[in-house]
Amino acid sequence: MIFQLAFAHFQSPPPVLTGLDQIRDYEHLFAFKKIGIVTNHTAINRAGLHITDILPTLSEVRIVALFGPEHGVRGHAVAGETVENQVGSLSEVPVYSLYGNTKKPTSEMLRGIDLLVFDIQDIGARFYTYIWTLFHVMQAAAEHNIPLVVLDRPNPVTGKVEGPILDQQFSSFIGLQPLPVRHGMTIGELAQLYNGEGWLGENLRTDLTVIPLKNWRRDIWFEKTGLEFFPPSPNMPDLETATIYPGACLLEGTNVSEGRGTETPFLVFGAPWIASDQLCDRLNSLRLTGLCFEPAEFIPVAIAGKVRAPAYENTHCYGAKIHITHRDNVEPFFSGVCIVQVLHDLYPNDFQFRQDGFFDKLCGTDEIRESIEAGGNILTLREKWRQQHVSFDRMKKKYLLYE
């Protein structure tokens, strides 16, 4: 009896199953349908099979179109690069880009489709564009009366919420609707929220089915799921990068390299005019929870399939390497704001925000930039964000699928 109790105590938790892993339990949704799939290379089940290998094995299913988000169906296009339409290898099925001339499927693209299916791994940040591809697909599905099935996948950085709610005057494809920077939801939960809150447009509602995860909890980090992490974009190689990305990405709105063109994008940052020791001393003095910084030097270079012309290409840069010391305590967005503030204060003659307003679009507000420029107190803004989360959490509760 004692042995049995001890064995039960040390048993591994049941494996997390994605929507794709459970697709045969929902075969009735797909049978005898002509299907369009919105997907990329991350739509893999536990056996290592891609969705395009699995759906054709269901009853009389025919795949008639593929739709690719940023980085394309195969995930090889570099960030921000326009992706062209093409013909796929799946029996000459057309592959339509939703990151080229249009970000929403057109009537012509949807011709002959009985059912749309969405299966893409998100990383939990508002400015990661896959969740806005979902948004536009839902709009098109509603406008053309085509049902949509979303195959859910985990939020790899847990269900924590952080950062300001988007002010819609800063709406763009890196933030279309009022979500916080870390939304803390899965792709399936976001689909339900878009539908339920009327965000798709007046009188628009998608005929939506979410195939939920099994055995996932909101406090589970991705490596605890037992699933393999397939880098969802060329510069998101691992979970460590995804953890810090909601803050380190803010550097893309400045003239500081965020580490693209190195093997550790977002975990290293710098510029030719930074003094590494000085920067790290200042950052470490802030005692940002769960992080520490060490001096770093790097030379950004073009890397095939990852970046073509990185900031400060072939130029020696000095800066910092980010180390995550206590992952559960990290506030990546707040830490990113602090990093930008320190760079602004230490190097007033060199540091610049981009002139196109990209920093404000990433933040979803101009308050952060204006506070940094005016020497304001970022802690006051953090408290404001936390107050915003109260109403957001109340709203999203209706759409949550997991504890």
C-alpha positions in Angstrom: 0.0 0.0 0.0 2.8 2.4 0.9 4.6 1.5 -2.4 1.4 2.2 -4.3 1.0 5.6 -2.7 4.6 6.5 -3.4 4.4 5.4 -7.0 1.2 7.5 -7.5 3.0 10.5 -5.9 5.9 10.3 -8.4 3.8 9.5 -11.5 4.3 11.9 -14.3 1.3 14.1 -15.1 -0.8 12.9 -18.1 0.6 14.3 -21.4 -1.0 17.4 -22.9 -2.9 16.6 -26.1 -3.4 19.4 -28.6 -6.5 19.8 -30.7 -4.7 18.0 -33.6 -3.9 15.0 -31.3 -7.6 14.5 -30.7 -8.9 15.1 -34.2 -10.2 11.6 -34.8 -12.6 12.1 -31.8 -14.1 15.0 -33.9 -14.0 13.3 -37.3 -17.7 14.2 -37.8 -16.7 17.9 -38.1 -14.5 17.2 -41.1 -16.0 14.2 -42.9 -17.1 14.8 -46.5 -15.8 18.4 -46.5 -13.6 20.4 -48.9 -11.3 22.1 -46.4 -9.0 25.1 -46.4 -6.3 25.0 -43.7 -4.7 28.1 -42.1 -1.4 26.7 -40.8 2.4 26.5 -40.8 5.1 24.1 -39.9 4.1 24.0 -36.2 0.9 22.0 -36.8 2.4 18.7 -35.7 0.8 16.0 -33.6 2.6 14.0 -30.9 3.5 11.3 -33.5 5.3 13.9 -35.6 2.7 14.1 -38.3 1.7 17.4 -39.9 -2.0 18.4 -40.2 -1.8 18.0 -44.0 -0.8 14.4 -43.5 -3.6 13.7 -41.0 -6.7 15.4 -42.4 -6.7 13.4 -45.7 -7.0 10.2 -43.7 -10.4 11.2 -42.3 -13.6 10.2 -44.0 -13.8 11.7 -47.5 -11.8 14.8 -46.6 -10.3 16.8 -49.4 -7.8 19.7 -48.8 -8.5 22.3 -51.4 -6.4 25.3 -50.1 -3.6 26.2 -47.7 -3.3 29.6 -46.1 0.0 30.8 -44.6 0.6 33.5 -42.0 3.7 35.7 -41.5 6.8 33.5 -42.3 4.7 31.3 -44.6 3.3 27.8 -44.5 6.8 26.4 -44.1 7.9 29.0 -41.6 11.0 30.0 -43.6 10.2 33.6 -44.5 12.1 36.2 -42.4 10.2 38.6 -40.2 8.2 41.3 -42.0 8.9 39.8 -45.4 6.0 39.7 -47.8 5.0 36.2 -48.7 3.8 35.4 -52.2 1.0 32.9 -53.2 2.3 29.7 -54.6 1.3 26.1 -55.6 1.9 23.6 -52.8 3.3 20.1 -53.1 0.0 18.6 -51.7 -1.5 17.4 -55.0 -1.1 20.9 -56.5 -3.2 22.5 -53.8 -2.9 26.4 -54.0 -1.1 28.0 -51.1 -2.4 31.5 -50.4 -0.4 34.1 -48.4 -2.1 36.0 -45.6 1.0 38.2 -45.2 1.3 39.7 -48.7 -1.2 41.7 -50.7 -4.0 40.8 -48.3 -4.1 39.7 -44.7 -7.7 38.4 -45.0 -8.8 35.5 -47.2 -10.6 36.9 -50.3 -13.7 35.5 -51.9 -11.6 34.0 -54.7 -9.4 32.2 -52.2 -12.4 30.8 -50.3 -14.2 29.6 -53.4 -15.4 26.0 -53.0 -14.4 25.7 -49.4 -16.9 24.0 -47.0 -14.8 24.3 -43.8 -11.8 26.3 -42.6 -9.4 24.9 -40.1 -6.8 26.9 -38.1 -3.8 25.2 -36.5 -0.8 27.4 -35.6 1.3 27.6 -32.4 1.2 31.1 -30.8 3.6 32.4 -28.2 1.4 34.6 -26.1 2.4 38.1 -27.0 0.0 40.7 -28.5 2.4 41.8 -31.2 3.0 38.2 -32.5 1.0 38.4 -35.7 -0.5 34.8 -35.8 -3.3 35.9 -33.5 -4.3 38.7 -35.9 -4.2 36.3 -38.8 -6.7 34.3 -36.8 -8.8 37.5 -36.4 -8.9 38.2 -40.1 -9.7 34.5 -40.9 -12.6 34.6 -38.5 -13.9 37.8 -40.2 -13.7 36.2 -43.6 -15.3 33.0 -42.4 -18.2 35.0 -40.9 -18.6 37.1 -44.1 -18.7 34.0 -46.3 -20.8 31.8 -44.0 -18.0 29.2 -43.8 -17.6 27.3 -40.4 -14.2 27.5 -38.7 -12.6 24.8 -36.5 -9.7 26.0 -34.3 -7.3 23.3 -33.1 -6.1 24.6 -29.8 -2.5 24.6 -28.6 -0.9 25.7 -25.3 0.1 29.3 -24.5 3.8 28.3 -24.0 4.6 31.1 -21.5 1.6 30.2 -19.2 -1.6 32.2 -18.6 -0.1 35.2 -17.0 -1.2 38.7 -18.1 1.1 41.7 -18.3 1.4 45.1 -19.9 -0.9 47.8 -21.1 -4.2 47.2 -22.9 -4.0 48.4 -26.5 -5.3 51.9 -27.1 -7.0 51.5 -30.5 -5.6 54.7 -31.9 -2.4 52.6 -32.1 -4.1 49.7 -33.8 -2.0 47.8 -36.5 -1.3 44.3 -37.5 0.8 43.9 -34.4 -2.2 44.7 -32.3 -5.7 45.1 -33.7 -7.9 44.9 -30.6 -7.6 45.8 -26.8 -5.5 43.0 -25.5 -2.6 43.4 -23.0 0.9 42.6 -24.2 0.8 39.2 -22.6 -2.8 38.1 -23.0 -2.5 34.8 -21.1 -4.9 33.0 -23.4 -4.6 30.1 -25.9 -5.4 30.6 -29.6 -8.7 28.8 -29.1 -9.7 31.0 -26.2 -8.8 34.1 -28.2 -11.1 32.9 -31.0 -13.9 32.6 -28.6 -13.2 36.1 -27.2 -13.1 37.7 -30.7 -16.5 36.1 -31.4 -18.1 36.7 -28.1 -17.1 40.4 -27.7 -18.2 41.4 -31.2 -14.7 42.4 -32.2 -15.1 41.0 -35.7 -17.4 43.7 -36.8 -21.0 44.7 -36.5 -23.3 41.7 -36.8 -20.3 39.4 -37.6 -20.0 36.2 -35.8 -18.1 33.1 -36.9 -19.6 29.6 -36.8 -16.8 28.5 -34.5 -15.8 25.2 -33.0 -12.7 24.9 -30.8 -11.2 21.5 -30.2 -9.7 22.1 -26.8 -6.4 20.9 -25.3 -6.5 18.0 -22.9 -4.6 18.0 -19.6 -3.3 21.5 -19.9 -3.4 24.1 -17.1 -2.7 27.8 -17.2 0.4 27.5 -15.0 2.2 25.0 -17.2 5.2 26.1 -19.1 5.6 24.5 -22.5 8.4 22.0 -21.7 6.1 20.5 -19.0 3.5 19.5 -21.7 5.6 16.8 -23.2 5.2 18.4 -26.6 8.1 19.2 -28.9 8.8 22.9 -29.3 9.0 23.7 -33.0 10.3 27.3 -33.4 7.1 29.1 -34.5 9.2 31.8 -36.4 12.8 32.0 -37.5 14.0 34.1 -34.6 12.0 32.3 -31.9 14.3 29.3 -31.4 13.3 28.2 -27.9 11.2 28.7 -24.9 13.8 31.0 -23.2 13.5 33.4 -26.1 9.7 33.3 -26.0 9.8 34.1 -22.3 11.7 37.3 -22.7 10.3 38.3 -26.1 7.3 40.4 -24.8 9.8 42.9 -23.4 12.9 42.5 -25.6 10.8 43.0 -28.7 10.4 46.7 -27.7 14.0 47.3 -28.8 12.7 46.9 -32.4 11.1 50.3 -31.9 14.5 51.9 -31.3 17.9 52.1 -32.9 19.3 49.4 -30.6 19.9 45.9 -32.1 17.6 43.3 -30.5 20.1 40.6 -31.4 18.7 39.6 -34.8 21.7 38.4 -36.8 23.1 36.4 -33.9 22.2 32.9 -32.6 20.5 34.4 -29.5 18.0 37.0 -30.8 16.2 38.9 -28.1 18.5 37.4 -25.4 21.3 39.7 -26.4 21.0 43.4 -27.4 23.4 46.3 -28.1 24.8 49.0 -30.4 28.2 50.3 -31.3 27.9 53.2 -28.9 27.1 51.3 -25.7 29.5 50.7 -22.9 28.7 47.1 -21.8 29.9 47.3 -18.2 28.2 50.6 -17.6 24.9 49.3 -19.0 24.9 46.0 -17.1 25.8 47.7 -13.8 22.8 50.0 -14.2 20.4 47.3 -15.2 21.5 44.9 -12.5 21.1 47.7 -9.9 17.4 47.8 -10.8 17.0 44.2 -9.4 14.4 43.3 -12.0 12.7 40.2 -10.8 13.9 36.9 -12.3 16.6 38.5 -14.5 20.3 39.4 -14.5 22.5 40.9 -17.2 26.1 40.3 -18.2 28.3 42.3 -20.7 28.1 41.1 -24.3 29.8 41.8 -27.6 28.4 40.6 -31.0 28.5 41.3 -34.7 25.1 41.0 -36.4 25.3 39.2 -39.7 22.8 38.1 -42.3 21.6 34.5 -41.5 19.9 32.6 -44.3 16.3 31.9 -43.3 16.4 34.2 -40.3 17.4 37.7 -41.2 18.7 39.4 -44.4 19.9 42.8 -43.2 20.0 43.1 -39.4 20.5 46.4 -37.7 24.3 47.3 -37.5 25.1 44.5 -39.9 28.8 43.5 -39.8 29.4 46.1 -37.1 30.8 45.4 -33.7 28.1 45.9 -31.1 28.4 46.1 -27.3 25.5 45.5 -24.9 24.1 42.9 -22.6 23.1 39.2 -22.5 19.9 38.5 -20.6 19.9 35.6 -18.2 16.6 34.3 -16.7 17.2 33.3 -13.1 13.7 32.7 -11.8 11.3 32.2 -14.7 8.1 32.3 -12.7 9.0 35.8 -11.3 10.0 37.4 -14.6 7.9 40.4 -15.8 9.3 40.5 -19.3 7.3 43.5 -20.6 8.1 45.7 -17.6 11.7 44.6 -17.8 11.8 45.6 -21.5 10.4 49.0 -20.7 13.1 49.4 -18.0 15.8 48.4 -20.4 14.7 51.0 -22.9 14.5 53.7 -20.2 18.1 52.9 -19.1 19.4 53.1 -22.7 17.6 56.4 -23.2 19.0 57.9 -20.0 22.6 56.6 -20.3 23.0 57.5 -24.0 20.9 60.6 -24.7 23.1 61.6 -27.7 22.9 58.2 -29.4 19.7 56.4 -28.4 16.6 57.1 -30.6 13.1 55.9 -30.9 12.1 55.0 -34.5 10.5 57.9 -36.2 7.6 55.7 -37.7 5.9 55.3 -34.3 6.7 51.6 -34.2 7.6 51.7 -30.5 4.2 53.1 -29.6 2.5 50.4 -31.8 4.4 47.7 -29.9 3.4 49.2 -26.6 -0.2 49.9 -27.7 0.1 53.4 -26.2 2.3 56.5 -26.4 2.4 56.9 -22.6 5.5 54.8 -22.2 7.6 56.6 -24.7 6.4 60.0 -23.4 7.1 59.0 -19.8 10.6 57.8 -20.7 11.4 61.0 -22.6 10.1 63.1 -19.7 12.0 61.2 -17.0 8.7 59.9 -15.6 8.2 57.0 -13.1 7.6 53.7 -14.9 6.3 52.2 -11.7 3.2 54.4 -11.9 2.5 53.1 -15.4 2.9 49.5 -14.2 0.2 50.1 -11.6 -2.1 51.5 -14.2 -1.6 48.4 -16.3 -2.5 46.2 -13.4 -5.7 48.1 -12.9 -6.5 47.6 -16.5 -6.1 43.9 -16.0 -8.9 43.7 -13.5 -11.5 44.6 -16.2 -9.7 42.5 -18.8 -9.7 39.4 -16.6 -13.4 39.9 -15.9 -14.1 40.0 -19.6 -11.9 37.1 -20.7 -13.2 34.8 -17.9 -16.3 33.9 -20.1 -14.0 32.5 -22.8 -11.5 30.5 -20.8 -11.4 26.7 -21.4 -8.8 25.8 -18.8 -8.1 26.2 -15.1 
